[in-house]
């Protein structure tokens, strides 16, 4: 589950941790890194809490029929 229109990258820059396994807070549009507990915005990728200081990438997403399409820059 992500916010409508965005997807985040899966690795936290500082710990090589997969935030894809973190807890998602839909009301806040945030995801928590399971490695250290920092929260990241699912809209911008910016860290919301410490210890993270670098953003994670976010990508445009759209649904086409039953497919979820993620736009990844080349």
OpenMM code with the backbone's topology and positions (N, CA, C; nanometers):
from openmm import Vec3, app, unit

residues = "UNK UNK UNK UNK UNK UNK UNK UNK UNK UNK UNK UNK UNK UNK UNK UNK UNK UNK UNK UNK UNK UNK UNK UNK UNK UNK UNK UNK UNK UNK UNK UNK UNK UNK UNK UNK UNK UNK UNK UNK UNK UNK UNK UNK UNK UNK UNK UNK UNK UNK UNK UNK UNK UNK UNK UNK UNK UNK UNK UNK UNK UNK UNK UNK UNK UNK UNK UNK UNK UNK UNK UNK UNK UNK".split()
positions = [
    Vec3(0.0842, -0.1174, 0.0000),
    Vec3(0.0000, 0.0000, 0.0000),
    Vec3(0.0887, 0.1235, 0.0000),
    Vec3(0.0602, 0.2180, -0.0883),
    Vec3(0.1284, 0.3461, -0.0878),
    Vec3(0.0239, 0.4539, -0.1066),
    Vec3(0.0660, 0.5790, -0.0960),
    Vec3(-0.0269, 0.6867, -0.1235),
    Vec3(-0.0605, 0.6827, -0.2714),
    Vec3(-0.1791, 0.7276, -0.3104),
    Vec3(-0.2119, 0.7272, -0.4531),
    Vec3(-0.1117, 0.8108, -0.5315),
    Vec3(-0.0562, 0.7520, -0.6349),
    Vec3(0.0309, 0.8274, -0.7226),
    Vec3(0.1787, 0.8209, -0.6907),
    Vec3(0.2231, 0.7518, -0.5832),
    Vec3(0.3652, 0.7446, -0.5546),
    Vec3(0.4055, 0.6060, -0.5081),
    Vec3(0.5332, 0.5776, -0.5255),
    Vec3(0.5949, 0.4564, -0.4740),
    Vec3(0.7328, 0.4970, -0.4260),
    Vec3(0.7858, 0.4318, -0.3235),
    Vec3(0.9190, 0.4679, -0.2756),
    Vec3(1.0194, 0.3606, -0.3125),
    Vec3(1.1476, 0.4011, -0.3123),
    Vec3(1.2553, 0.3050, -0.3300),
    Vec3(1.2585, 0.2122, -0.2102),
    Vec3(1.3317, 0.1017, -0.2219),
    Vec3(1.3264, 0.0033, -0.1144),
    Vec3(1.4436, 0.0074, -0.0194),
    Vec3(1.5521, 0.0744, -0.0526),
    Vec3(1.6680, 0.0746, 0.0357),
    Vec3(1.6872, 0.2085, 0.1033),
    Vec3(1.7023, 0.2058, 0.2353),
    Vec3(1.7411, 0.3253, 0.3080),
    Vec3(1.8890, 0.3494, 0.2761),
    Vec3(1.9260, 0.4731, 0.2448),
    Vec3(2.0616, 0.5043, 0.1997),
    Vec3(2.1688, 0.4691, 0.3019),
    Vec3(2.1398, 0.4866, 0.4263),
    Vec3(2.2407, 0.4809, 0.5313),
    Vec3(2.2599, 0.3421, 0.5905),
    Vec3(2.1711, 0.2488, 0.5660),
    Vec3(2.1798, 0.1210, 0.6365),
    Vec3(2.1569, 0.0004, 0.5473),
    Vec3(2.1358, 0.0224, 0.4178),
    Vec3(2.1040, -0.0885, 0.3283),
    Vec3(1.9880, -0.1728, 0.3824),
    Vec3(1.8959, -0.1078, 0.4455),
    Vec3(1.7779, -0.1745, 0.5003),
    Vec3(1.6623, -0.1578, 0.4018),
    Vec3(1.5795, -0.2603, 0.3880),
    Vec3(1.4645, -0.2520, 0.2996),
    Vec3(1.3470, -0.1899, 0.3740),
    Vec3(1.3117, -0.0677, 0.3353),
    Vec3(1.1971, -0.0053, 0.4000),
    Vec3(1.0658, -0.0654, 0.3492),
    Vec3(1.0735, -0.1464, 0.2445),
    Vec3(0.9540, -0.2147, 0.1950),
    Vec3(0.8950, -0.3061, 0.3017),
    Vec3(0.9763, -0.3467, 0.3979),
    Vec3(0.9290, -0.4320, 0.5061),
    Vec3(0.8862, -0.3513, 0.6288),
    Vec3(0.8904, -0.2195, 0.6172),
    Vec3(0.8538, -0.1332, 0.7291),
    Vec3(0.7040, -0.1167, 0.7434),
    Vec3(0.6645, -0.0634, 0.8579),
    Vec3(0.5228, -0.0373, 0.8842),
    Vec3(0.4789, 0.0876, 0.8090),
    Vec3(0.3617, 0.0798, 0.7454),
    Vec3(0.3050, 0.1935, 0.6723),
    Vec3(0.1979, 0.2583, 0.7587),
    Vec3(0.2032, 0.3915, 0.7648),
    Vec3(0.1019, 0.4693, 0.8352),
    Vec3(0.0226, 0.5474, 0.7302),
    Vec3(-0.0893, 0.4906, 0.6827),
    Vec3(-0.1643, 0.5532, 0.5729),
    Vec3(-0.2140, 0.6940, 0.6035),
    Vec3(-0.2581, 0.7184, 0.7256),
    Vec3(-0.3123, 0.8512, 0.7589),
    Vec3(-0.2051, 0.9592, 0.7481),
    Vec3(-0.0811, 0.9239, 0.7812),
    Vec3(0.0288, 1.0200, 0.7752),
    Vec3(0.1015, 1.0163, 0.6407),
    Vec3(0.0689, 0.9180, 0.5560),
    Vec3(0.1394, 0.8952, 0.4283),
    Vec3(0.2882, 0.8761, 0.4538),
    Vec3(0.3216, 0.7909, 0.5533),
    Vec3(0.4599, 0.7647, 0.5907),
    Vec3(0.4857, 0.6149, 0.6012),
    Vec3(0.6143, 0.5793, 0.5916),
    Vec3(0.6584, 0.4428, 0.6123),
    Vec3(0.7764, 0.4462, 0.7086),
    Vec3(0.7836, 0.3474, 0.7967),
    Vec3(0.8901, 0.3411, 0.8960),
    Vec3(0.9956, 0.2388, 0.8540),
    Vec3(1.1222, 0.2759, 0.8617),
    Vec3(1.2312, 0.1830, 0.8328),
    Vec3(1.2416, 0.0832, 0.9478),
    Vec3(1.2358, -0.0473, 0.9183),
    Vec3(1.2412, -0.1473, 1.0248),
    Vec3(1.3792, -0.1583, 1.0900),
    Vec3(1.4817, -0.1046, 1.0266),
    Vec3(1.6186, -0.1146, 1.0790),
    Vec3(1.6415, -0.0200, 1.1968),
    Vec3(1.5957, 0.1044, 1.1855),
    Vec3(1.6272, 0.2041, 1.2883),
    Vec3(1.5099, 0.2893, 1.3331),
    Vec3(1.3946, 0.2757, 1.2662),
    Vec3(1.2751, 0.3464, 1.3112),
    Vec3(1.2498, 0.4825, 1.2498),
    Vec3(1.3367, 0.5301, 1.1605),
    Vec3(1.3077, 0.6583, 1.0953),
    Vec3(1.1841, 0.6442, 1.0088),
    Vec3(1.1051, 0.7502, 1.0018),
    Vec3(0.9878, 0.7537, 0.9153),
    Vec3(1.0198, 0.8386, 0.7931),
    Vec3(0.9650, 0.7959, 0.6784),
    Vec3(0.9840, 0.8675, 0.5526),
    Vec3(0.8483, 0.9003, 0.4917),
    Vec3(0.8384, 1.0181, 0.4285),
    Vec3(0.7178, 1.0557, 0.3567),
    Vec3(0.7035, 0.9684, 0.2327),
    Vec3(0.5854, 0.9117, 0.2125),
    Vec3(0.5585, 0.8349, 0.0909),
    Vec3(0.5317, 0.9265, -0.0279),
    Vec3(0.5123, 1.0543, -0.0027),
    Vec3(0.4862, 1.1505, -0.1099),
    Vec3(0.6165, 1.2084, -0.1634),
    Vec3(0.7066, 1.2497, -0.0731),
    Vec3(0.8298, 1.3171, -0.1144),
    Vec3(0.9551, 1.2329, -0.0963),
    Vec3(0.9514, 1.1300, -0.0106),
    Vec3(1.0691, 1.0507, 0.0211),
    Vec3(1.1551, 1.1107, 0.1307),
    Vec3(1.1227, 1.2309, 0.1731),
    Vec3(1.2012, 1.2991, 0.2764),
    Vec3(1.1864, 1.2292, 0.4111),
    Vec3(1.2953, 1.2241, 0.4905),
    Vec3(1.2836, 1.1680, 0.6243),
    Vec3(1.2012, 1.2609, 0.7121),
    Vec3(1.1161, 1.2009, 0.7934),
    Vec3(1.0295, 1.2775, 0.8829),
    Vec3(1.0848, 1.2747, 1.0252),
    Vec3(1.1585, 1.1677, 1.0573),
    Vec3(1.2175, 1.1547, 1.1905),
    Vec3(1.3631, 1.1102, 1.1772),
    Vec3(1.4397, 1.1400, 1.2805),
    Vec3(1.5793, 1.0958, 1.2872),
    Vec3(1.5848, 0.9484, 1.3232),
    Vec3(1.6923, 0.8787, 1.2956),
    Vec3(1.8235, 0.9307, 1.2612),
    Vec3(1.8466, 0.9558, 1.1119),
    Vec3(1.7550, 0.9197, 1.0249),
    Vec3(1.7748, 0.9410, 0.8809),
    Vec3(1.7797, 1.0895, 0.8484),
    Vec3(1.8681, 1.1249, 0.7560),
    Vec3(1.8788, 1.2638, 0.7108),
    Vec3(1.8697, 1.2765, 0.5592),
    Vec3(1.8747, 1.1628, 0.4878),
    Vec3(1.8693, 1.1630, 0.3422),
    Vec3(1.7361, 1.1037, 0.2954),
    Vec3(1.6792, 1.1595, 0.1884),
    Vec3(1.5526, 1.1059, 0.1370),
    Vec3(1.5717, 0.9732, 0.0643),
    Vec3(1.4630, 0.9002, 0.0487),
    Vec3(1.4595, 0.7820, -0.0363),
    Vec3(1.3893, 0.8228, -0.1659),
    Vec3(1.4182, 0.7567, -0.2769),
    Vec3(1.3529, 0.7944, -0.4029),
    Vec3(1.2047, 0.7592, -0.4021),
    Vec3(1.1257, 0.8398, -0.4715),
    Vec3(0.9839, 0.8104, -0.4931),
    Vec3(0.9584, 0.8122, -0.6432),
    Vec3(0.8586, 0.7371, -0.6870),
    Vec3(0.8301, 0.7207, -0.8289),
    Vec3(0.6815, 0.7386, -0.8549),
    Vec3(0.6493, 0.7923, -0.9723),
    Vec3(0.5098, 0.8075, -1.0128),
    Vec3(0.4496, 0.6692, -1.0377),
    Vec3(0.3241, 0.6517, -0.9967),
    Vec3(0.2544, 0.5240, -1.0099),
    Vec3(0.1158, 0.5499, -1.0677),
    Vec3(0.0719, 0.4581, -1.1543),
    Vec3(-0.0666, 0.4651, -1.2031),
    Vec3(-0.1193, 0.3242, -1.2181),
    Vec3(-0.2505, 0.3108, -1.2112),
    Vec3(-0.3157, 0.1812, -1.2291),
    Vec3(-0.3772, 0.1797, -1.3674),
    Vec3(-0.3467, 0.0757, -1.4444),
    Vec3(-0.3992, 0.0583, -1.5794),
    Vec3(-0.4680, -0.0776, -1.5831),
    Vec3(-0.6005, -0.0765, -1.5737),
    Vec3(-0.6745, -0.2020, -1.5625),
    Vec3(-0.6390, -0.2686, -1.4312),
    Vec3(-0.5842, -0.3890, -1.4358),
    Vec3(-0.5424, -0.4583, -1.3146),
    Vec3(-0.3934, -0.4478, -1.2889),
    Vec3(-0.3221, -0.3679, -1.3692),
    Vec3(-0.1770, -0.3543, -1.3545),
    Vec3(-0.1410, -0.2260, -1.2817),
    Vec3(-0.0417, -0.2339, -1.1953),
    Vec3(0.0158, -0.1156, -1.1305),
    Vec3(0.1455, -0.0843, -1.2042),
    Vec3(0.1520, 0.0339, -1.2651),
    Vec3(0.2682, 0.0741, -1.3437),
    Vec3(0.3485, 0.1789, -1.2676),
    Vec3(0.4777, 0.1524, -1.2508),
    Vec3(0.5680, 0.2423, -1.1796),
    Vec3(0.6609, 0.3054, -1.2817),
    Vec3(0.6657, 0.4395, -1.2848),
    Vec3(0.7513, 0.5119, -1.3770),
    Vec3(0.8883, 0.5320, -1.3116),
    Vec3(0.9897, 0.4632, -1.3659),
    Vec3(1.1257, 0.4721, -1.3115),
    Vec3(1.2112, 0.5473, -1.4123),
    Vec3(1.2749, 0.6583, -1.3694),
    Vec3(1.3584, 0.7330, -1.4634),
    Vec3(1.4776, 0.6493, -1.5102),
    Vec3(1.5194, 0.6736, -1.6337),
    Vec3(1.6334, 0.5979, -1.6893),
    Vec3(1.7641, 0.6639, -1.6583),
] * unit.nanometer
topology = app.Topology()
chain = topology.addChain("A")
for resn in residues:
    res = topology.addResidue(resn, chain)
    for name in ("N", "CA", "C"):
        topology.addAtom(name, app.Element.getBySymbol(name[0]), res)
